[in-house]
């Protein structure tokens, strides 16, 4: 037991503080800077983050890219369906949320126009497993739309909901901490001697889901990740040489911490692909990550609990209090925080 209950992660957030658009240039958003287990903070602009890096730091970016996973379809009876593709389980087989879903049972047909799908299975969370008669990916650009979070009123934000370095399609939500980076800022960090290394974690819909029951009973959705051998080598060298590993976003954190293997000299980061359903919350002890760049998250969310585990619960609580007092913008398109 960690001593914290679900209500400890709740707070009141006025709707007016939920960011509806991303600032331009991207690196002009606000940046709250603090240290782990410390209650004092600095107020900066995101591009000032370069002042907190030093040569030899390893910066980890999640290079996933959001796919146009929101689709319209029809049941065999002709009724309309809203479909959110979640994850490709194997070739032409996807898990997906259907709305309304109750009358689409196993064996039912879903018509997307140029392709059709059969429902193979109903999962515990209500998602359906769909078997397509052709590769749906080929048609996403014409049939699909980006799955913009429901709290954002503008559905046409397009590339502003993608990172500038995203190159691996597969997510149904953006790794939002990375939205603040520009190519110029990345080039500046690189010129300072910061090693910029990629991982991939394809973000699923469950990542941002609030915890509705108890913390202990919450189950995370599995997500697919990949760690290139060059990234693992850079991280392992940094840990041996006591250089910092800086993670951009909670998805990068979960990827790194999931692939750490305990062993000689404390352990090592293992390259390759895998799945993770790791739920990081107090009193989790971090093995890889030394500094975290993150946005301001939903109340009672697993993301907030990860930040509490990293920064310290009191530091996280104070950071959010300060952010509310100083008009920081929250959620996907909002402002950022650096904790080191």
BABADO-736608 format. One record per residue (C-alpha): residue number from 1; x, y, z. Coordinates in Angstrom, 3 decimals. Each point is the difference from the previous one (the first is absolute). Last residue first. Layout:
<pts>
[pt NUM,[X,Y,Z]]
...
</pts>
This chain:
<pts>
[pt 340,[14.559,16.925,-12.408]]
[pt 339,[-3.627,0.991,-0.598]]
[pt 338,[-0.840,1.973,-3.129]]
[pt 337,[-3.616,1.093,-0.471]]
[pt 336,[-1.984,0.864,-3.099]]
[pt 335,[-2.838,2.162,-1.284]]
[pt 334,[-3.206,-0.990,-1.744]]
[pt 333,[-0.903,-1.736,-3.261]]
[pt 332,[-0.557,-3.444,1.547]]
[pt 331,[-1.122,0.987,3.496]]
[pt 330,[0.219,3.249,1.958]]
[pt 329,[0.890,3.671,-0.587]]
[pt 328,[1.911,1.776,2.768]]
[pt 327,[-1.769,2.964,1.527]]
[pt 326,[2.399,0.697,2.875]]
[pt 325,[-2.171,-1.194,2.922]]
[pt 324,[-0.973,-3.194,-1.813]]
[pt 323,[3.639,-0.806,-0.798]]
[pt 322,[1.038,0.714,3.599]]
[pt 321,[-2.612,-2.415,1.366]]
[pt 320,[1.020,-2.585,-2.607]]
[pt 319,[3.642,0.296,1.014]]
[pt 318,[-0.914,-0.178,3.703]]
[pt 317,[-1.803,-3.312,-0.473]]
[pt 316,[2.835,-1.440,-2.085]]
[pt 315,[2.593,1.084,2.548]]
[pt 314,[-2.035,-1.485,2.857]]
[pt 313,[-0.365,-3.324,-1.827]]
[pt 312,[3.667,-0.288,-0.918]]
[pt 311,[1.304,1.020,-3.407]]
[pt 310,[0.163,-3.439,-1.615]]
[pt 309,[-2.785,-1.845,1.828]]
[pt 308,[-2.239,3.065,-0.108]]
[pt 307,[0.629,0.369,-3.739]]
[pt 306,[-1.003,-3.634,-0.503]]
[pt 305,[-3.144,0.594,2.057]]
[pt 304,[-0.955,2.941,-2.198]]
[pt 303,[0.378,-2.211,-3.062]]
[pt 302,[-2.166,-2.692,1.614]]
[pt 301,[-2.815,2.537,0.080]]
[pt 300,[-1.987,1.147,3.046]]
[pt 299,[-0.041,3.602,-1.241]]
[pt 298,[1.098,0.430,-3.617]]
[pt 297,[3.573,0.947,-0.848]]
[pt 296,[2.318,2.989,-0.211]]
[pt 295,[2.668,-0.649,-2.648]]
[pt 294,[3.276,-1.870,0.453]]
[pt 293,[3.775,0.284,-0.182]]
[pt 292,[1.663,-2.405,2.429]]
[pt 291,[3.513,-0.254,1.393]]
[pt 290,[2.089,-2.914,1.305]]
[pt 289,[-1.765,-2.920,-1.726]]
[pt 288,[1.538,-3.467,0.077]]
[pt 287,[-0.649,-2.004,3.176]]
[pt 286,[-2.863,1.921,1.603]]
[pt 285,[-1.293,-1.197,3.380]]
[pt 284,[-3.797,-0.278,0.148]]
[pt 283,[-1.532,1.153,3.314]]
[pt 282,[-2.146,1.537,-1.416]]
[pt 281,[-1.410,-0.675,-3.476]]
[pt 280,[1.164,-1.597,-3.238]]
[pt 279,[-2.489,-2.394,-1.598]]
[pt 278,[1.878,-2.181,-2.493]]
[pt 277,[-2.221,-1.446,-2.741]]
[pt 276,[2.883,-0.479,-2.394]]
[pt 275,[0.431,-1.913,-3.199]]
[pt 274,[3.240,-0.875,-1.737]]
[pt 273,[2.536,0.915,-2.651]]
[pt 272,[3.774,0.021,0.155]]
[pt 271,[2.790,1.518,2.056]]
[pt 270,[0.589,-0.835,3.674]]
[pt 269,[0.902,2.804,2.367]]
[pt 268,[2.537,-1.203,2.537]]
[pt 267,[0.370,-1.008,3.614]]
[pt 266,[1.381,1.236,3.298]]
[pt 265,[3.665,-0.585,-0.783]]
[pt 264,[-0.805,-3.687,-0.702]]
[pt 263,[-3.705,-0.744,-0.304]]
[pt 262,[-3.474,1.485,-0.074]]
[pt 261,[-1.577,0.242,-3.434]]
[pt 260,[-1.467,3.338,-1.050]]
[pt 259,[-2.468,-0.335,-2.874]]
[pt 258,[-3.136,1.091,1.865]]
[pt 257,[1.750,3.023,1.568]]
[pt 256,[1.061,1.297,-3.381]]
[pt 255,[-3.370,-0.404,-1.692]]
[pt 254,[-1.965,1.345,2.951]]
[pt 253,[2.182,3.095,0.171]]
[pt 252,[-0.238,0.616,-3.745]]
[pt 251,[-3.789,-0.206,0.241]]
[pt 250,[0.000,2.325,3.023]]
[pt 249,[1.473,2.807,-2.018]]
[pt 248,[3.423,1.005,-1.262]]
[pt 247,[2.423,-2.010,2.105]]
[pt 246,[3.368,1.411,1.102]]
[pt 245,[2.764,-2.525,0.719]]
[pt 244,[2.799,1.620,1.970]]
[pt 243,[3.667,-0.960,-0.012]]
[pt 242,[1.337,-2.276,2.727]]
[pt 241,[2.577,-1.641,-2.287]]
[pt 240,[-1.571,-3.440,0.327]]
[pt 239,[-3.503,1.496,-0.389]]
[pt 238,[1.058,1.990,-3.046]]
[pt 237,[1.601,-3.009,-1.659]]
[pt 236,[-3.162,-2.020,0.529]]
[pt 235,[-2.180,2.793,-1.401]]
[pt 234,[2.120,0.417,-3.148]]
[pt 233,[0.166,-3.760,-0.607]]
[pt 232,[-3.753,-0.407,0.481]]
[pt 231,[-0.637,2.831,-2.440]]
[pt 230,[2.325,-1.475,-2.624]]
[pt 229,[-1.667,-3.415,0.392]]
[pt 228,[-3.376,1.520,-0.828]]
[pt 227,[-2.658,-0.202,2.740]]
[pt 226,[-3.459,-0.974,-1.229]]
[pt 225,[-3.346,0.186,1.762]]
[pt 224,[-3.470,-1.521,-0.251]]
[pt 223,[-2.671,0.988,2.519]]
[pt 222,[-1.899,-2.130,2.508]]
[pt 221,[-2.983,1.660,1.661]]
[pt 220,[0.514,0.822,3.680]]
[pt 219,[-2.083,-1.710,2.671]]
[pt 218,[-1.275,1.939,3.008]]
[pt 217,[-0.810,-2.088,3.079]]
[pt 216,[2.699,1.437,2.281]]
[pt 215,[-0.827,3.573,-0.946]]
[pt 214,[-3.653,-0.486,0.867]]
[pt 213,[-2.961,0.428,-2.329]]
[pt 212,[-0.180,2.585,-2.772]]
[pt 211,[3.665,0.572,-0.831]]
[pt 210,[-0.038,2.534,-2.816]]
[pt 209,[0.748,-1.231,-3.545]]
[pt 208,[2.885,1.846,-1.646]]
[pt 207,[2.074,-3.085,-0.820]]
[pt 206,[-3.065,-2.117,-0.772]]
[pt 205,[-0.425,1.463,-3.473]]
[pt 204,[3.282,-1.495,-1.121]]
[pt 203,[3.326,1.730,-0.613]]
[pt 202,[2.387,-1.812,-2.333]]
[pt 201,[3.288,0.000,1.862]]
[pt 200,[3.076,0.653,-2.094]]
[pt 199,[3.453,0.899,1.271]]
[pt 198,[2.322,2.612,-1.421]]
[pt 197,[3.346,1.509,1.047]]
[pt 196,[1.207,3.594,0.272]]
[pt 195,[3.509,0.097,1.498]]
[pt 194,[0.527,3.488,1.439]]
[pt 193,[3.367,1.438,-1.021]]
[pt 192,[-1.027,3.660,-0.073]]
[pt 191,[-0.398,-0.133,-3.798]]
[pt 190,[-2.633,-2.716,0.472]]
[pt 189,[-1.943,2.182,2.415]]
[pt 188,[0.004,2.861,-2.505]]
[pt 187,[-1.060,-2.322,-2.815]]
[pt 186,[-2.917,-1.242,2.109]]
[pt 185,[-1.026,3.591,0.706]]
[pt 184,[0.141,0.900,-3.680]]
[pt 183,[-2.029,-3.061,-0.970]]
[pt 182,[-2.698,1.111,2.410]]
[pt 181,[-1.002,-1.756,3.220]]
[pt 180,[-3.182,0.806,1.908]]
[pt 179,[-2.076,-2.866,-1.459]]
[pt 178,[2.345,-2.518,1.627]]
[pt 177,[-1.797,0.212,3.334]]
[pt 176,[-3.173,-1.096,-1.821]]
[pt 175,[0.818,-3.542,-1.008]]
[pt 174,[-2.971,0.235,-2.386]]
[pt 173,[-2.995,-2.313,0.150]]
[pt 172,[-1.133,-2.878,-2.239]]
[pt 171,[3.581,-1.029,-0.670]]
[pt 170,[1.378,-2.161,-2.824]]
[pt 169,[1.956,1.954,-2.592]]
[pt 168,[3.805,0.112,0.530]]
[pt 167,[1.554,3.329,-1.060]]
[pt 166,[-0.813,2.569,2.686]]
[pt 165,[2.798,2.604,0.102]]
[pt 164,[-2.045,3.204,-0.249]]
[pt 163,[-2.485,-1.425,2.496]]
[pt 162,[-3.557,-0.423,-1.237]]
[pt 161,[-3.168,1.691,1.329]]
[pt 160,[1.044,3.290,-1.590]]
[pt 159,[0.095,-1.949,-3.260]]
[pt 158,[-3.806,-0.060,-0.202]]
[pt 157,[-1.799,2.357,2.395]]
[pt 156,[-3.282,-0.593,-1.809]]
[pt 155,[-2.210,-1.406,2.790]]
[pt 154,[-0.110,3.334,1.880]]
[pt 153,[-1.912,-0.500,3.265]]
[pt 152,[2.765,-1.834,1.850]]
[pt 151,[-1.476,-1.786,3.065]]
[pt 150,[-0.935,-2.988,-2.156]]
[pt 149,[3.631,-0.846,-0.806]]
[pt 148,[0.729,0.120,-3.769]]
[pt 147,[-0.143,-3.409,-1.661]]
[pt 146,[1.494,1.084,-3.356]]
[pt 145,[-2.423,-0.675,-2.830]]
[pt 144,[-0.436,-3.041,-2.198]]
[pt 143,[-1.389,-0.962,-3.394]]
[pt 142,[2.447,1.587,-2.450]]
[pt 141,[3.293,-0.267,1.913]]
[pt 140,[-1.178,-3.168,1.731]]
[pt 139,[-0.548,-1.947,-3.228]]
[pt 138,[3.324,-1.838,-0.386]]
[pt 137,[0.061,-0.619,3.757]]
[pt 136,[-3.237,-1.995,-0.315]]
[pt 135,[1.898,-2.884,-1.632]]
[pt 134,[-2.618,-2.224,-1.611]]
[pt 133,[-2.781,-2.379,1.114]]
[pt 132,[0.207,1.451,3.505]]
[pt 131,[-0.269,-2.101,3.173]]
[pt 130,[-1.284,2.167,2.858]]
[pt 129,[0.535,-0.685,3.699]]
[pt 128,[-2.597,1.990,1.925]]
[pt 127,[0.602,2.180,3.050]]
[pt 126,[-2.365,-0.426,2.939]]
[pt 125,[2.668,0.099,2.707]]
[pt 124,[-0.011,-3.792,0.376]]
[pt 123,[0.451,-0.567,-3.734]]
[pt 122,[-2.717,-0.948,-2.490]]
[pt 121,[1.310,-2.326,-2.698]]
[pt 120,[0.109,-0.678,-3.719]]
[pt 119,[-2.090,2.882,-1.353]]
[pt 118,[0.235,-0.109,-3.802]]
[pt 117,[1.406,2.889,-2.008]]
[pt 116,[-0.690,1.614,-3.348]]
[pt 115,[2.123,2.105,-2.354]]
[pt 114,[-0.706,2.596,-2.728]]
[pt 113,[-3.090,1.238,1.852]]
[pt 112,[0.742,-0.436,3.711]]
[pt 111,[-2.598,-2.725,0.532]]
[pt 110,[-0.073,-1.821,3.351]]
[pt 109,[-1.309,-3.569,-0.005]]
[pt 108,[-1.156,-1.923,3.055]]
[pt 107,[1.491,-3.384,0.808]]
[pt 106,[0.467,0.850,3.679]]
[pt 105,[-2.363,2.794,0.990]]
[pt 104,[-0.716,3.468,-1.316]]
[pt 103,[-3.315,0.796,1.720]]
[pt 102,[1.560,1.312,3.199]]
[pt 101,[2.694,2.103,-1.688]]
[pt 100,[-1.476,3.436,-0.649]]
[pt 99,[2.741,1.083,-0.433]]
[pt 98,[2.788,-2.424,-0.835]]
[pt 97,[3.372,-0.142,1.771]]
[pt 96,[2.681,-1.826,-1.935]]
[pt 95,[2.471,-2.882,0.148]]
[pt 94,[1.521,-0.708,-3.364]]
[pt 93,[0.656,-3.007,-2.261]]
[pt 92,[1.164,0.685,-3.586]]
[pt 91,[3.555,-1.231,0.784]]
[pt 90,[0.263,-0.635,3.729]]
[pt 89,[-1.212,1.754,3.136]]
[pt 88,[-0.227,3.405,-1.680]]
[pt 87,[-0.975,2.366,2.803]]
[pt 86,[-2.742,2.366,1.041]]
[pt 85,[-2.179,0.802,-2.984]]
[pt 84,[-2.783,2.333,1.041]]
[pt 83,[-3.248,-0.714,-1.841]]
[pt 82,[-3.215,2.028,-0.108]]
[pt 81,[-2.856,-2.058,-1.363]]
[pt 80,[-3.027,0.731,-2.187]]
[pt 79,[-2.857,-2.459,-0.403]]
[pt 78,[-0.291,-1.746,-3.364]]
[pt 77,[-1.005,-3.440,1.264]]
[pt 76,[3.465,-1.328,-0.840]]
[pt 75,[1.340,2.659,2.333]]
[pt 74,[1.442,3.162,-1.498]]
[pt 73,[3.289,1.826,0.306]]
[pt 72,[1.537,3.348,0.972]]
[pt 71,[3.631,0.113,1.004]]
[pt 70,[2.296,1.399,2.707]]
[pt 69,[3.511,-1.479,-0.298]]
[pt 68,[1.666,2.687,-2.089]]
[pt 67,[3.427,-1.132,1.306]]
[pt 66,[2.012,1.813,2.665]]
[pt 65,[3.774,-0.257,-0.438]]
[pt 64,[2.455,-1.759,2.289]]
[pt 63,[3.505,1.458,0.358]]
[pt 62,[0.088,-0.091,3.813]]
[pt 61,[2.999,2.184,0.820]]
[pt 60,[2.746,-0.801,2.512]]
[pt 59,[2.592,2.687,0.792]]
[pt 58,[3.383,-1.348,1.149]]
[pt 57,[2.044,2.584,1.915]]
[pt 56,[3.664,0.010,-0.939]]
[pt 55,[0.332,3.766,-0.368]]
[pt 54,[-2.298,1.815,2.386]]
[pt 53,[-3.686,0.788,0.030]]
[pt 52,[-1.884,2.414,2.265]]
[pt 51,[0.676,3.124,-2.067]]
[pt 50,[-1.373,-1.806,-3.086]]
[pt 49,[-3.395,0.043,1.725]]
[pt 48,[-0.194,3.722,-0.709]]
[pt 47,[-1.898,-0.886,-3.221]]
[pt 46,[-2.886,-1.044,2.235]]
[pt 45,[-0.463,3.451,1.543]]
[pt 44,[0.863,0.245,3.692]]
[pt 43,[-1.520,0.177,3.464]]
[pt 42,[2.210,-1.463,2.727]]
[pt 41,[-1.185,-2.255,2.799]]
[pt 40,[0.539,-0.631,3.734]]
[pt 39,[-1.623,-2.960,1.805]]
[pt 38,[2.844,-2.517,-0.299]]
[pt 37,[-0.225,-3.803,-0.009]]
[pt 36,[1.181,-0.140,-3.621]]
[pt 35,[1.062,3.351,-1.371]]
[pt 34,[-2.161,2.536,-1.761]]
[pt 33,[-0.546,1.813,-3.278]]
[pt 32,[-3.377,1.207,-1.272]]
[pt 31,[0.170,0.658,-3.731]]
[pt 30,[-2.418,2.271,-1.847]]
[pt 29,[-0.607,-0.478,-3.707]]
[pt 28,[2.223,1.899,-2.446]]
[pt 27,[1.701,-3.180,-1.305]]
[pt 26,[-2.807,-0.836,-2.421]]
[pt 25,[0.323,3.234,-1.931]]
[pt 24,[-2.895,0.272,0.068]]
[pt 23,[-2.163,-1.003,2.963]]
[pt 22,[-2.133,-3.128,-0.127]]
[pt 21,[-3.752,0.399,0.069]]
[pt 20,[-2.909,-0.759,2.321]]
[pt 19,[1.989,-0.099,3.244]]
[pt 18,[-2.086,-1.024,3.018]]
[pt 17,[0.240,2.847,2.509]]
[pt 16,[-3.410,1.438,-0.893]]
[pt 15,[-1.607,-3.280,0.992]]
[pt 14,[0.919,0.729,3.613]]
[pt 13,[2.137,-2.739,1.592]]
[pt 12,[-0.905,-1.275,3.465]]
[pt 11,[2.354,-2.594,1.414]]
[pt 10,[0.064,-3.767,0.494]]
[pt 9,[3.150,-2.031,0.552]]
[pt 8,[-0.470,-0.375,3.763]]
[pt 7,[-3.540,-1.183,-0.765]]
[pt 6,[1.444,-3.214,-1.440]]
[pt 5,[1.705,-0.886,3.273]]
[pt 4,[3.630,0.396,0.965]]
[pt 3,[1.814,-1.946,2.747]]
[pt 2,[2.125,-1.985,-2.446]]
[pt 1,[-1.290,-3.496,0.813]]
</pts>
